[in-house]
Amino acid sequence: MRSASTNPCRQVLAYQTINNLCKPERCRSFHDYFVTHLPSSSLHPDSRSAAGPSHQLPRAASKPHTSNKGPSPAPLIGVSRDTTVVRIPLRSAKHHFGVSLSRGTRPYNEDAYQSGVIELPAFAKKAPITLTRAPANSPLQAYRESQRKKEEQTKDTAGDGEGTSAEGASGDPQIFYFGVFDGHGGTECSGFLREHLHEYIEDAAVQYGLESTLTGNKDKRAKRESRTDSRGTGTPAIEENTSHGHQSASDLQKSLVKSWRETVGGYFRRFSPPAFTALSSSNEASEPTISTVLTHAFLNADLHFLNTQLRLLKDDSDSIAADLPINTSDINPHSSSLPALPTKPRSAKPFQGGSTCSTALISTPTPTPFWHPSTPSTLITAHCGDTRILLSRVADGSSVALTTNHHPSTPSEATRLRRFAGSFVTDSFGEERLSGLANTRSFGDMPSKRIGVSAEPEIRRVELGPSEYAFMVLVSDGVSGAVADQEIVDIVKEARTPEQGARDVVAFATEVAEEGDNAVCIVVRLGGWERRVEGGGGSLGTREAREWRRSEGASPRRRSR
């Protein structure tokens, strides 16, 4: 995960930049582990319990079900035997998570990744409530009531801080976070995103007062919707929590958009992200969603990174130069009449590169982990650039792409940037570029911000049914540029573990790629992992083509070109 640069001065500057951006209140280390229950017998196999059956059910409640007595009782949700809460480092769980990086033929690796658990309210759908109930005076119902009371007592005594079970500090099930960052021009931007993007997401959720979809307070929500704003217009507004210094969603969004307009200008003078619904007076009372939080976090992180680079470019003692928008000398045709920006030492030169980004958040309605075959979950992806996120569907074995490449040739991006069509060029390989960049959305890239290179994420929500998908793959363009989506999925199907699958994908991309770009691949196990080769003929669909490509990649004739 740790990217390394061959330039020592630049590497020191990168870490100085990251440390300057780190907020004091968010100084905890990233939770790169998950918390789960393991049976005590698995930790102490020689122990002998005299408490009777391991399921701890009363004898009357553990009788086998007979079909002539109505429907079977609902299964018990929760811990059914003695368990121990343990922490498991995610990168050590090779049967659940795998990652592989390669610098290719480049002198150093500019790509990075992150994985772990972050503190967010749950956004998964509530689990359906069973309509089958045991009689009120039955031993089974009494056992369920005792389990429910025990869980409530556990939550009441847990207090603040880290959760004491397979839950977060807020009491919701853990939110898993995975990210791939493809840097270009250096490691400063990708390293910053790796270390701090999750903090911006957590902070945005707190600022917006994002509520859990599992334990949200309906009375509080109704009270908020019934309140009117202080202007007396009668329009419902989001309640401002002054005790914690929270601003309304409308104020947060207006402040961020204004900062972009004043700092960058150009494209951002008319910038209005679709996820910022509170900017419209008709939607001022709308509830903040996870999409709003992610959009705000991405744009805020990019703005802070940009401002840090501008401090290296502008001299604070020169008030005129400090107030100028970025790229004044590049965009303004009359730039010769403007005061020259002060020069800085070479070691303090601002970073001109950037990074693309793809992140995935997984939330479950219960503390049962998302890789359990019977657990439904909700997947949220936030993406900008040409990194990719794929799912493997169990039913037919096909790959499901959750992201699109943000290139100038993409119709949606061409429409968004139609006012700056004069900046579109075609290189010698026939690929369209925007001011020399292959991506129209990315973090950093300070010289191209005014013409529309934005970090506004493309967000997608997918409901994952139990065992509906086998695994998820996150890759950089060093992989997706050389290997097709279905080939990536089929390579992982042939692996025994996600870790082996990630290594095989990167190895194949390195063998068949012509340019030898940096490559990173993350494979995450989902509920249908054990059935990954059942649908669509397994991996046979692309095996012959992959073998031919591998042989061509090793051919001496290709090396001599």
N, C-alpha and C positions, 0 to 999 in steps of 0.2 A: 504493500500500500504506500510506503514511503517513497516518494519520487526523489531522484537525486539529479542535480545539475552539475555539469562539468565546470561551470564558472563559479568560483568561490565567492567573489564579490556579489554576484547576482543572487546566490543562494542566501547570503547574509541579509541582503536587502529584502528578499522574500519573507524571511522569518520576522524581520523588523516590521514589515507591513502587516503581517498577520497579527503580531502582538499588539500593534497600535489599534487594530480594529477590534480586538477582543474586549468585550464589555466586562466591567468588574463584577457585575452581579451574575455573570454566566461563566464562572471559573471552574466548574466541576469538569472532571474528565468525561469523555464520551463513554457511554455504556455499551461496550462492544461484547457484552454477554447477555444471556437471557436467563430468567428465573423460571424454574419449573419444579414439579413434584416428581420424585422418584420413590418407588416402593422401598420401604426400609429394608425389606428382605434382600433387595438388590445391592444395598450398601453393606449389609451385614448378613451374608447368606447362611452363616452358621447359627444365627439366632433362632430361638424357638419360642413361640408365643403360646401361652396357655389360655388365651382369651377365646379360643374356639375358632370358627371359620374366619378366613381372612376378610370376607365381605362384611362382617360385623352386623349382619341382619338378624333380627329375631327369628326364631325357628318358625313361627307362624307366618312370617312375611317371606320366608325363603322357600315356600312350597312350590313345586313345579306347577306351571299353568296348564289348565285343561280347557279345551275349546268349548265345552258345554257350559261354561260359567261366564260367558261374555268376553269382551276384548281383554287382551293382556294389559296389565298395568304399565304405565309409562316408565321408562328407565330412569334410574336415579341419576341426577346431575350432580357432580361434585366428586369428592374424594371418597372412595369406597373401601379403603383399607389404610393401614398405617403407612404414612408417607413422610418423606423428609424434603424440605425445601432446599434446593441446591442452585448454585450459579454455574452455568456452563458457558465458557468463552465460545462465541459464535464461530470464530475462525478455527477452533479446534474440533467443532462438530462436523467432521468430514462427510458424514452420511446425510447431513442436512444442508450444508453450505460449502461451496467451493469457489476458489478464485485463482486466476493465473494472469501474470503480466509478462510482457516481452517488449524489449526496446527495438526489436527488429534489427534493421541495419543503421539505425540512428545512433549517435554517440551517447545519448542519454534518454531516459524515459520521461516524457512530459505528462503521461496519463496517471490518474490516481483513482482510488475507489474508497468507499466507506460503507460500513455495515454495523448494525447494532440495534439498540432500542432507544427510543426517544420519548419524552414526556409530552403526550398529546391526549386530549379527550378522545374517546372512541368514536369512530365514524361508521362502524359496521351496523348493519340492520339487526334489529332485535330478533332473537331466536323465537320461532313460533311457539305459542303456549299450547300444550297438549290439552285436548278436551276430555281425555280419559282420566278420571279421578277415582281414587280408592274410597271406600266408605269412610265417613268421618271417624267412626270408632274402631277402624281396623288398625292392626299393629303397623302395617306399612305406612299409613297416613301419619300415625304417631311418630314413626321413625323419620319421616320427611320433615315434620314440624321441628323435631329436635335438631336435625341437621341445619335447617334454615336458621334457627335461633343461634346455633353455634357459629354459623357464618356471620351473622349480624354482630355477635359479640367480638369476633375476630376483627371485623372492620372497625368497630368502635374503639378497640384497644390498640389498633395499629398505629394511630397517630400520624403525624406528618413525616415527611421524608420518604425513603425508599419503601416500596411495598414489601410485605412479609410473605406473600405468596406469589403465584404466577400472575401478578397484576402490577400496574404501575403505582406511583405514589398517589395518584388521584383516586385509586380504587377501581379504575377500568382495566380491562385486560391490556397486556403490553402491546405497544405499537412498534412494529418492526420497520426499520429504515434501511434501504439499500440505495447506493448511488454510484454512478460512474461519471468521471470527469475527464474529458479529453482536452488537454491543454495544447496550445500552439503558441510559439514564440518564447516559450520558457515554462517554468513550473510555478511561477508566482500565483497565478490565478487559480489553477487547478488545486494547488496546495491550500490556498485560502478556502476554497469551497469544501475541500475535504475536511478541514478542521472546524469550519464555522457555519456552514450553510444550515446544518441541523439546529444550531442555536438561534438563527434568525427565524426558522419555522416555529420553534418553541415560543420565542418571544412574541411573534405575531399572534399566535393562538391566545396568549395571555392578554395582549392588548385588545384584541377583538372580543374577549370574553367568550370564546368558542365553547359551546356546551356539548356534553356527551350525548350521543344518540341513544345510549343505553340507560343513563341515569339522569337525563335532563329534567329539570324541575318545570313541570307544565304550568304550575301556578305562577312561577316567576316569569315564564314566557308570556302568559296571558296578561300579567300586570304590565309588562314592558310594552306590549302591543297597544294597551289601552291608554298609555300615557301620551300626552301631547308635548310638543317642544316648547321651549321658553318663549318663542316668538309669538305664540298665540295664534298660529295659523290653523290649528286643528289637525294638522297632519301628524299621524303617529310617527314617533321617532324612537331610535334605539336609546335605551336608558343609559345615562352616563354614570358610571360608578366612581364617584368622586373620592370615596374612602380609599381606593387603591390607585387613584390617579389615572383611571382609564378614560380615554377619549371615545367619543362616538365613532362609529364606523365611517360616517360621512366625513368627519374631521380628519381621521387618519388617512383616508384615501385622497382627500383634497390636498392635504399637506404633502403627501408623497408625490402626487402629480405635479404640484407647484414646484417642488424641489427639482424634479427632472426638467421642468420647463425653464427654470431660471439657471440651472447649472449647465445644461446641454443645449437647449433650444432646438432649432431645426425641426426634425420630425416630431419631437416631443412637445412642440407648442400646441399641437392638436391631439395629444395623446390621451386616450380614454379607454383603458382596458375593459373588455366586456365583463370580466369577473368583478369589477368594481361597480356593483349595482347601486350602491348608496350614493353615487355621484349624480344619479338621476333623481329628481324631486319626486317622481311617481313611485320610485322604489326605495325611498329613504327608510322605510320601516322594515325592510327585508332583513331576515335573520342572516348573520354572517355564516358562511359555509367554509368547509375545508378548502374549496377552490379559491375563495377570497383570501384566506390565510396564506396559501401557497403562493399565489400571485404577488401578494404584498411582500412576503419574505424574499422571493427571488429578486424583485425590483429593488427592495431596500438593500439587500446584500450587494447587488451590482452598483448601486449608487454610493454606498460606503467605500467599496473598493475603488471606484472611480475618483471619489474625493481624496482618498489617500494618495493616489497617483498625482492628482492635481497639486497637492501640497509640494511635491517635488518639482513641479513645473513652474509654479508661480512664487514670486517673492512676496511675502506678507507685508514687507515694508513699502511695496509699490501698490497703493490702493487702486490705481487705475488698471494695472495689469491683472490684479487679483479679481476684479469684477468682470473681466472679459469672459465670454463663453469659450468653451474649449474649441479647438480647431479654428480659431479666428483667422490665423494666417493661411489656412488651407482652403477655407470656404469663402471668405469675404474677398471679393475682387479688388477692393480698395485697401487691402491689408498693409500696403506700403506706407500709408499715412498713419497707421496705428503704432503706438509705442512698442518697441521690441521687448519680447519677454526676456527676463533675466536668465542667464545661463547658470547651470549648476555643475558641480563636479561630475565626472563620468560615472562614479560609483553611485550617485544619487539620481541617475537618469530614470524618468518614470517608465513603467512597464507598458509597452505598446501592444503586447499580445493579449490573449484571452483564453477562454475555455468553454466548450460545450458541456451540457449536463443532462443526465437522465436520472431521476430518482423514483423510487417505488416505496409506497407505504402500505402496510398490510395490517388490517384490524379485524379482530374476531369478536363475536358476541359473547363468548365465554372464555375463561382462562385456558381452555384447551388450545394448544398451539395450532397454527394454521396448517402444518404439515400432517396433522392427524387425518386419516381417510374419511372420517365421519364429520369433520368440522367444516362448516361454511365460513367464508371470510370475504372481506371487501378489500379490493386493491385499488389504490389511487396512484396514478403516474403523473409526474410533472417533468416536462421535457422541453429543452431548447437546443437546437443544433442537429447533428447527424449521428449522435450516439443512439442506440436502439434498445428497446425492451421487447422481448418475445415470450409468448406462452406456447406450450405444447398441449394441444387438446387430446384427451385420452380417446374419445370416440372414434376419430378418424386419423389420429396421428399427425395432423397438420399443424403448421406454425401459425400463430396469431400475432400479428404485429400490432403493438400498442402505441407506436410512435411513427411519425413521418419525418423525412429529412427536410429541414428548413434550408432549402437551396433557392437561389434566384429563379430556377426553372420550375419550382413548385407553383401551381396555379394560385393557391391561397396566398403565398408570399409575394408573388408578382402583383397580385391585386392590392395587397397591403402597402407595397412600396411603389405603386404606380407613379406617385409624384416625383420619385427619384429614379425614374427609368433611365435617365441619362448616365447614371453611374453603373449601369449594367454593361459588362464587357464579356467577350468570349475568348477564352485562352486558346493556346495552340492545340489543346486536346479536345476542343469543341465543348468545353464545360463553361456554363455561364457563371460569372462572379460579380459580386457587388463590391466595388472599390477594392478589388484584389482579393476579397474574402470568398471562400466557398460557402459559408453559412451566413444566413440573414438573421439568425438569432444566436446570441452567445453572451457570456459574461465578459467584461473587459472590452478589449478592442476599442480603446479610446479614440483613435483617429476616425472611426467609422460610426460613431454614435449619432452624430447629427443627421446622417442620411438613413437612419432607421434600423440599425443593428441593435436589437433590443433583447433583454433577458426575460421578456414576458413569456411565461411557460404555456405550453400546450398541455392541458389537463384532461385526463380521461379516468373514468370510474368503471370498474368491472366487478361484478358480483361473481365470486368463485364458489360454485356449488361443491358439495362433498365429492372428492375424487374426480372432479370434472376436468382438471388440468393436472398434468404430471409434474411440470417444473416451469420455472421462469428463468430467462437468460437476459442479462444485461451486458452489452458489448460496446466497445468504441468503434470508430470508423476504420481502425486498422484491421478489425475482423469483418465488419459488415461490408467494407469496400471490396473485400476479396472473396468472401464466402456468402452464398445466398442464405436467406432465412431458413428455408427447409433443410438445407445442408447442415446448418448449425444445430437445428433441433435433432436431426438424425444422428449426428455425431454424439450428442449427449445421450441419446437413447442407448447407444452401444456401450456406454460406460457403466461401471458397477456403482460408482458413487458420484455425487455432484463435483467433488474435488477432481476426480479423474476426468469427468466430462469437461470441466473448465480447461484443464491442461491439454486435452485432446483438441479442443476447438482452437486454442491459441497456437498449438503446434501445427495444425493443418493450415491455418491462415498464414503462418510464417512460411510454410513450404510453398504454397501456391501463389503468394502475393508477389507482384513484380516490383513494388516500390519499397517494401520492408518497413512500413510505418509502425509506430508504437501500437501495441495491442493489449487490451485488458478484457477479461471475460469473467462474469460472475454467474454461477448456476445456483439456484435456490430450489430446494425440494418442496413440492406441493403434495396435496393429499393423494393424487393418483400416481405417485412415483413408481410403485410396484407394478403398475399396469401400463407403463410407458411404451412398451413394444407391442401392445395388443392391437391397436387400431391402425388402419392404413398400411398394413404389411410391414409394420415395424420400420426399420431403417433401410429396407431394400430399395425404396424408390430412388434414392440418390447414390447408392453405394457404388454402382458401376461408374457413374460420372465422377465421383470423388476419387476412385482408384485411377482413372485416366488422368485427372488433373494432378494427382500426386506424382504420377510417373512423368508427366510433362514438366512439372516443377523440378524434378531431379535430373532432367535431361541435360547433357553437356551442351547441346545446341542452344538451349535457352540461356545458359550461363555465358555463352560467348557473344550474345547479342549486345 
